[in-house]
Amino acid sequence: MSATMQWILIALGLFAIVILALIIKRQWHQLSHAKKAQERTRELQQERHAKMIESIRILAMTIEQEQVEPSEGCIRIKGLLDHVAPELLSRKPYEVFQVIYEKTEHMPTHEARRQTDPKIIRELDEERFALEREYATEIREAAMAIRVYPFPDNPEGQAAEPREVTPVKSTLQH
């Protein structure tokens, strides 16, 4: 093999090395960006998860303090638990959130409620108030328990076992 051919092969080898190095650098850069995007997504999911947990605790407190109708609080907590810890909806004392939701889901809300005959709304309200009276103790116990429930810090984590909460008598009862 002549010296010229050797230099050509060396140049081709160096060219291939440079091309491969550039490909590796580009892939490394893309992987770095993907990892950063994945980390940012994970941070946003954790923030959303924390906000939902905070909302659950606030709603539970408003139920305890009778600042919201119990059925509305149950429905809202159930909706949040669907995203945070759906397994709780089948456990005592939290299952009352699911029960109230199921027993009121046929009732119109928002615009549908405004468009429904007032007589029907009164009947549905009476039905809802009867449910709230029937489940009052369970709703308060579940609200107190969910307010102190040790939710996992990360959205992917499994929910911890529920703690036993001793119900206390509300000072706001009528």
C-alpha positions, 0 to 999 in steps of 0.5 A: 500500500502506498503512502498516499493511500495510507494518508487517505485511509487515515484521513477517512478514519479521522473523518469518521471519528469526527462524524461519530463524535458529533453524532455522540455529542448531539445524542448526549445533548438530546438526552440531557434536554430530555432528562431536564424536561422529564425532571421539570414534568416530575416537579410540576406533577409533584406541585399539582399533587401537593396542591390537590392534597392541600385542597383536600385538607382545606375542604375537610376543614370546611366540612368540619367547620360547617363552612360548606354543605357536607354533600358538596365537600364530599363530592369535591374531596371524592374528585380530588381523591380520584387523582391522589389516592383512589384506593381510599374511596373503598376504605373506612372512613373515607368511603362515605365520600364515594357513597355521597357522590354516588347518591347525588350524581343524578342531581343537576349542577351548575347550568343544568341546575339553573335550567331545572324546574324549581319544584324539582330542585327543592325535591332534590335538595330535600333528598340531599339534605336527608343524605347529609343528615343520615351520613353526618357522623360518617362525613365528619369522621371522614373529614377529620381523618382525611385532614390528617391522613399521611399522603405520600409526598410523591404522586407515584408513591403508594398511600400509607395506611390510614391512621386511626382518628378519634372523633371529637364533638364539633363546637359548631353543631346546631 
